[in-house]
Amino acid sequence: MTPLDLAWQAMAEAPDDDDAPRLRYYERLADGEMILLLDREPAGETLDPRVFDLEDGPVVLIFDSEERLAAFTGVPAPYAALPGRVVAGLLAGKGIGLGINLGVAPSSLLLPPFAVDWLAQTLDHGPDRTEARPQQFHAPKGLPPALLTGLDAKLARAGGLAGQALLVAVTYEGGRPGHMLAFIDAVAGAEPALARAAAEALTFSGIEAGEMDVTFLSSGDPATAAMARVALRFDLPVPVAPEPASPSAPGMDPSRPPILR
């Protein structure tokens, strides 16, 4: 059972009125590396997915492992390994559905185009910039386990972008309560990615009208010491460097996403 299988199983066993497992499934799909079946080998930064014309409309196929792709095709086939979020973004607005592990796994699922569009739009919605002055920090209490689990998973994948993250309850000037996540000693330029990761953890936790502020501090900042006394701490360990990928490999450089043809 892969992580996507487990998320699919939890979603399948959930009551129809429970959105949390469905959100966690979409989050797993977005964050995981997916194997996109192609018609031909990539040409530079251009991908040519194999499109299947089904009764309900065209779909492209992805799998959560190369072995499952091979089980589906039965023969060697060209493919591209991309994060699920990249695949959703490339298909958004094109009226193309997404077949996931079709016929080769428990998590076999066909997402219609509107679901693909929803996922892409949800991932594209970043945090809003606001200004507020904290008055007092408190230990966080009563936070839903889904949010803490989501944060832990998101921040584990952000290793190396900051030293640690501190989550506290906060009272702002004027008495407004809230929660704040502070990234300590973030790498220059990593702030947008870290803020988006925190925002996605909140979105996919299923908390209605949830809100969590994000800030960036240095380890020598007085506020850091004040927060550390009461905070729930998340460590962001430096990941082991992977084998260098070919500069021309489609989808490997976030600033140069592949083009669908």
BELKA-V395142 format. One record per run of one state. SS is the DSSP state (helix for helix, strand for strand, loop for the rest). FROM is the first residue (numbers start at 0). TO is the last residue. If there is no record, write none. Layout:
# BELKA-V395142
SS/FROM/TO
SS/FROM/TO
This chain:
# BELKA-V395142
loop/0/1
helix/2/12
loop/13/18
helix/19/30
loop/31/31
strand/32/37
loop/38/41
strand/42/42
loop/43/44
strand/45/46
loop/47/47
strand/48/48
loop/49/49
strand/50/53
loop/54/55
strand/56/62
loop/63/64
helix/65/72
loop/73/77
strand/78/82
helix/83/90
loop/91/95
strand/96/99
loop/100/107
strand/108/110
loop/111/111
helix/112/123
loop/124/132
strand/133/137
loop/138/143
helix/144/155
loop/156/162
strand/163/171
loop/172/175
strand/176/183
loop/184/189
helix/190/203
loop/204/211
strand/212/216
loop/217/220
helix/221/227
loop/228/230
strand/231/234
loop/235/257
strand/258/259
loop/260/260
